């Protein structure tokens, strides 16, 4: 029984007792606890049923030193290894005039077709010359100038001489002009281009091989423009059938003809360059090579004009070309011998090992070195190619220093020694 009225609702107590102190974990309890500190609670960035949770990810290992990539390295000075911008300006002016002449005399369509077809023999000759000069390539600007001189200046100046002779003495017999006038005028202007390179870029003109390279490039450029004209005229006069015959004869049977002729002039100038000859002496030696180029050129044109072309081609022209190739091989072997001797002097001073000299200076050694570099991590053949090229250039620089014809040889030598040492370190980095 309750007295004093209905029961009153119970009021909450204003006092809350403090929580009990937590009991510390024992080491065994802590090791079995599912709790992970927040800094170690990273979730995987991908969802996978096979992902393994981890409380800690170690940092990636530090990259080895030296690394595979090369730092900025000094390069040999370009002074005396290039041509003036004014010469390129002259070529540009002549190019505009030449384009106008072709458009007026041959028509745009025939000229374009001739140009496309003429690129084929030009490519063949360029790749052949590239094989000769693979491990000591000439400066790109000089290569471009040599081709441009033959394709633009030599052709343009030859046309000017032809027009001048026509105005002075009137029309001439075409067959006699092909055998006598054309070889003299064409080889003179092509040879003048090679001699001009010798004058303005003497530090890039080391010897007969360089002379052959520059002469062949000038000749290839001349043949390129001349082929445009021949292909276009054949198309206009005889259609596709005559164009096909002309293309086979000029582009497939004799793409190296002009290159071979002018290479004789370059070879003669290169001999003078190796002996540290003066400009006058180089000019005299170059004239002897020019006479040989004129005679070969006249013989070639005569076989196409007065004789059975194919009979003379296989009995005379093919043996001459084979002899030309054998001469190039002999020059390359002599250059390899010289490279090995000069690098051997650096090996004696501790810059290379004897095994490296063999690898850098001989065809068999280069082949083995490239095969070995291909097996390294990341395929390091590009580094090996740079190593071979710089070492070959270093040997040429030392040869110029020994002959005393290059006052900047010491500067180039220092840059190339730094480059070869850095490239070797990058090749051996793991």
C-alpha positions, 0 to 999 in steps of 0.5 A: 500500500502506498501512502501520499498519492501516485508515484513520482517519475525517477529523475536522472542523477546529475553525477556520473562516476568516472570510468574505471582505469583500463587494464594494461595489455600484457605483451601476449595480449598486444601481439594478438590484438587486431589493432593497427596504428593509423600510420601503418593502416594503409590499404592496398591501392587495388582490390585483390583477393590475393593481396597480402596485408602488410603493416610496413612497406620498405622504401625502394633501393637507391639507384646505383652510381654511375647510372646508365644515363650519361650526363652532359659531356663536352664535345669536340669543338666545331671550329674548322669542321663546318661551313659558313651560313653564307655558302648555304645562302648561295645554295638557296639562291641557286635552288630557287633559280633551278626550280624555276628552270625545271618548272619552265623547261619540263613542267611541274608534273614531269619534274615531280615524277622525276624527283620522286624517282631520283630519290631512289638512286640517291638513297642507294648511294647515300647508304653505301657511303654511310657504310664507308664512314660508319664509325667516324661519320663526317659532320652532318652539316658538311654531309648536307652541304656536299650533297647540296653542292652537287645537286644545286651549285654544280648543276646550276653552274654547269647549265650556266656554262652550257648556256654561255657556250651556246651563246658564244659558238652556237649549237654543238653536236650533242654526242661530242658534247656528252663525251668531251664537254660534259665530263670536263665541265661537270667534274670541274664544278663537282671537284671544286665543291670537294676542294671548297670543303677542304678549304673551309673545314680542314679539320674534318678532312683527315685523309683519303677516306674522307675525300672519297666520302665527300667526293661521292656525296657531291657526285650523288647530289649531282646525279640526283638533279641530273636524274630528275631531268633525264626521267622527266624528259623520258616521260615527256618524249616516250611515256612510261616505256622510255621512262622505265628504260632510263630508270633501269640504266641510270638508277639501277645499273649505274647509281654510283657512276657520278659518285665514283668519278668525283670520288677520285678527285676527293681521294687525291685531295685527301692524300694531300690532307693527310700529308698536311699539305697547303691549299696550293699543294692540295689543289695540284694533287686534286687536279691529278684526281680531276683528270682521272675523273674526267677520263672515267666520265668521258669513257662512261658517256662514250660507251652509252653514245658510240658503243654497245652499252651493255657489252661495254658495261659488263666488260669495262664498267663492272670491273672498274666498279669492283676495283673501286670497291676493293680500293675502298676496302683497302683504305678502310683497312689502312684506317683501321690499322692507324686507329688501332695504333693510335688507341694503343698509345692511349692504352699504354698510358692507361686510358684503355685496356689492350682488349678494348683497343681490339674491340674499338678498332677492328671490325671483328672486335666491334661486332663482338662488342655490340653483341656483348652490349646487347646482352646487358641490362636495357640493351646497351648497344647505343652506348657501345656505338657511341663508345666506338665512334668517340674512340675512333674520333679520338684516334683521328684527333691524335693523328692530327696532333702528331702531324701538327696540322690541328692547333685545336687537337688538344682541346678535342682530345680532352673532350673525347677522353672524358666522353669515352671514360663516361661512356665506359662507366655507363656501359659497366654500371649495374 
